[in-house]
Amino acid sequence: MGKEYVENITSIKGRTTSLKNFCKQNGFIDVGIAKVALLEKEYNNYQQWIDNSFHGTMSYLEKFSQRQNIKEILPEAKSVIVTATNYYTPIQHPSILSENEGKISRYAWGEDYHFSVKDRLVLTENFLKELSKDSISKSYVDTGPILEKAWAVRAGLGWQGKHSNVISRNHGSWFFIGIILSSLEFEYDSPVKDMCGSCTACIEACPTNAIVDPYIVDGTKCISYWTIETKPDIPIPKEIAKNLDTWAFGCDRCQDVCPWNRFQKETTETIFSPRENQTTLTFQEVANLTDDEFRIRFNRSPIKRTKLAGLKRNFTALQSGSDSKIKL
């Protein structure tokens, strides 16, 4: 190990530079670091969201005080490292869909990001051990009781838009968030200004009026909630079904219309490109699938989450919704 490298990792400034360089060389488009602290305001807002039952049937979101105090997860934690992975490809959904066709959300076109992002976070944790053999860390990709968006804002990756997604001035909102809790200290980034201004494009574009107030999404009205998060045996309500806006899995409307996504840079990662060049599915191909065929077809795909029964439920709702066959 060279003298320059040793000096670089023993100073907080050098350690920070080394970590950020490693993250970007490892495929992350951005990385920010926040000092561990209680999330008082953010947690109160979250608790109010739960109290309003905007989480629907996602009961696993109801508890966990760790969302406020991250030291309950890792007592030694001093820093929260937040990474961003770009998944944007310049391909667009067809402008006109047939009556038996449904759109797939952009994030689900390729491989499930939980695999690739987690792999990189593990590599980053190994690098933290290289920076300090006493390093203690834990990493998460939507898998723990952590307010990822709140930490992304605190770490300066962007601001939380009125659609509730984090928006980066340089990268838009088409990115996945990864979190590492670390016992090491770093130079910390500052939050950036909310640049949504008076824009209400996402609120006006939501097919089901799920954005009930700026920055507040009622999950029980959200197309993504109904087509991804609900169990297959729960029918999609008629009011949602008739406004599915041709979405069979997830929904991108609020991000599609966001002005900050006009200049989104293309990802260099082919794993996020559409499988078999498909950004849509048809009722017939889904109806004809067996459970085994579904598991093979959507292996390591986010679509596997909803199970075949859930996907068939979604298409049944699309077919039943008289206003769902919209020509875009």
N, C-alpha and C positions, 0 to 999 in steps of 0.2 A: 504494500500500500504506500503510495507516494506521499511525500511531506505535504504537498499542496492539497491532496485529498483529505489527509488527516486534519489539517487546519480548517478545511472547508466544513467538515462535519462536526467539529468541536464548537464552533461558534453558531449561535442561533441563526444569524443571517446566512451563513454558509450552508447550514443544514436545510434551511428553507429553500435556498436556490437549488441545492442538489435534489431535493424532493420534487420540486416543481419541474425541473428538467427531466427527471426520471419519468414522471407521470406523462409528460407530453411525448417523450420518446416511446412510451409504452402505449400510445394510442388515444389518450384522453385529450380532448380539444381544449380543456380548461381545468384548472384546479384552484380552489380557494381554501383558506384555512381560517377557522374561527376559534376564539378562545372559549373554553368550556365555561358556561354560566347557566343559571336558571332561565328557562324560556317562560317568563311570567305572562307577558302580554299574549304571546303566541299560543301558550297552553290555555289561557282563558278563552281565547277565540275558538280554539279547538273544542274545549269543553262545551261552549255555547252551541257549537255545530252539532255535537253529540246530543245535547239536551233538546235540540230542535228535531231530533230523530232524522237528520239529513243523511245519516249513514245507513238507513234502511235496515236490511237483515244482516249487515256486516257487524255482528255482535262482538267480534274479536277486537274491534276498534274502541270498545267502550271503556276498557280499563287501562292499566299500566301507567303509574305515576312517573315511570322512567321517561315518558315523553316530555315531562317538564324538567326533570333532573337526570341528566344523562349519566351522572356518577353512580346512580343506582344500577346501571348496566356495567360500567367499568369504573370502580372507585378511583383508580389511578389516573383517569383521563384528565388531560390538560388541554388537548386540542381536538377539534373536529375537522378532519380533512374531507373536503367535498369535491368530487370529480364529476366531469361532464363528458358523455360519450355521444357523438353526433350519429344520428340514424337517418338523416334526410337523404333521400334519393330524388332526382329531378323528375321521376316518372309520376304521372298523374292518373287518377281514376278516369275511366271512359266518360266522355261528356254526356253520352246517352246510354242508358242501361235498358236491357230488355225487361219485360215484366216479371221474369222469374229469376232475376239476377240481384245479388246483394253485395255491397262493398265491404272490404276488410280495412280496418284501421291501419294506417301507415306503419305503426310500431310493430304490427303483427305480420308484415309481409315476409319477413325472413326468419332468422333464428331468434329464439327467445333470448332477450338481452341478459336475463339473469345468469346465464352460463358465462358468456364472454366478459361481462363487466365484473362478475365475481372472480373470475380467473385473474383479471388484471389487478383487482384489489388485493388478492392473495400475494401476487408478485410484489405489489407495493408494500405490503406488510413485511415481506421478506427483506425488502430494501431498507425499511425502517430498522430492522434488526442489524443491518449492515451499518447504518448510521450510528446505532447505539445497541450494544449487545443486551442492555437492560430494557430495551423497548418492549412495552406491552400494548397490544392493540386488538381491536375487534372490527370486523367489516360487515357491512350490510348492503343489500340491494333489495329494498322493499320487503325485507324479511324480519324486521325487528320493530320494537316499540319506539320508533324514532320519527320525529317530525322533519323528514328530509327536506321539504321545501323551505321550512323555516331556517334550517341550517345553511341551505344553499344561499338564502338571502343574507344571512349573517356573515357568510364567507365571501360575499361580494360577487358571486357568480351571476347574479341578476336580481331583478325584482319580481315579486309575485304579481302577475297580471290579474286583470279583472275576471278572467276565466279560471283563476287560481293556479295556473301553470307558471313556472318560473321562466322569465324572459331575459335573455342575454342581449345586450346591445350589439354584440359582435356575432352571435350565433343564433339568434331567434329563440324558439322554444322547442325545436325538434331535437331534444337531447335527453339522455337517461342520466339520472343522478346516482352516484355511488358514494357511500359514507365509510370513513374509517375513524374510529375513536382511538386516540393515541395518547400514551403517557408522556410523550416528548413535547417540549415547548418549541414553538416556531414564531416567526414574525407573522402577525395576524393581519388579514385583509379587512377592509371596511365595507359596509353595505353601500350599494349604489342607489342613486335616485330612481324613484318610480317614474318611468317615462310613458305611462299610459295616457296621461293627460286627460283630455275630455273625450277621448275615443271610447265608443261603446259598440264597436263592430261585433265583438264576440257575443255580447249580450243580445244584440238584435238578430244575430244569425242562428242562435241556438234553436233547433227545431221544436224542442219541448219546453222552452222557457225555463231551463234548469238553473240558469244563473239568476237567482232570485234577487240579488243585490250585487253591486260591484264587489268582487273578491269572494263571493259566497255562492257555492254550488249546492243545490238540493239534490243529493245523490238519488233520491227516490224519483226524480224526474229525468235523470240523465240516461241517455241511450247507452253509454258505455256500461253503466251500472246494470242495466237490465239485460244487455246482451253478453256480458262477461261475468259479472260478480254474483248474480243470483243463481241459485241452484236450478238445475234443469226442470224440476217438477213444479217450479213456481211460474205460473203463466204470466206473460207480459200484459199489463192492463191495456184495455182497448184504447184509452186516450194516448198512451205511449205508442201502441202498435200503429195507429193511423198517422203518426208523425215520425216514423222511423227514418224517413228521408233516404230510403234505400240502403241503410246501414244494416248489415247482417252480423258484424262483430266489431264492437267499438264505434267510435264516432270522432271525426277530426274537424268538425265544422268550425269550432271556436279558434283552432289554430290555423285552419285554411284561410280564414279572413283576417288574421292578425297582420297589420302592416309591418310589424317587425320581422315577419317571416318572408318578406319579399326578396330579401338578399341573402337568404340562408345558403351557406356553402354546402356543396355536395359531400357526403361522407366518402371516405376512401375504403370503407369496409364492405366488401361484397356480401358478407353474411346477412346484411340488412336489406339486400335487394329482394324483390318479389320472387318467391319460389315458383318455378315454372312460368315466370312472367305473369303470374296471376295477382291482380289486385282486387278481384271479385270472385265470387263463387255463384253457382247456379243452384236453384232448388233441386233440379234433377240429380246433379252429382252428389249433393249432400244426402238426398233421400235414398239413393242407391248404395251408400256406404254401409259396410258392416262395422262393428266395433273394432275388429282387428285391422280392417283397412283404414279406418280413421286413425288408429294409433300409429300405423306405419306412415300414412300420408302426412300427418301433422307431428311427427316425432321432433322434439326440440323446437316446437313452434308454440308461440303464445296461445294459438287457437286451441291447443290441446286442453287448456285450462277449463274451457266451458263444457267439455265432453261432447260426444256425438249427440246425445239427447238434448243438450242445451243448444247446439247449433241447429238441430232440426226444429226446436221450439222457436228459435229466432226467425227461421225462414217461414214457419207457419204464421207467425205474427206479421211478417212482411206481406205474405199473401193475403192475410185477412184485413190488413189496414187499407181501407179504400183510398186513402190519400198518400200511401207509402210509395207508389210507383211514380216518382217524380222524375221528369226528364230534366237533367241538369244543364 
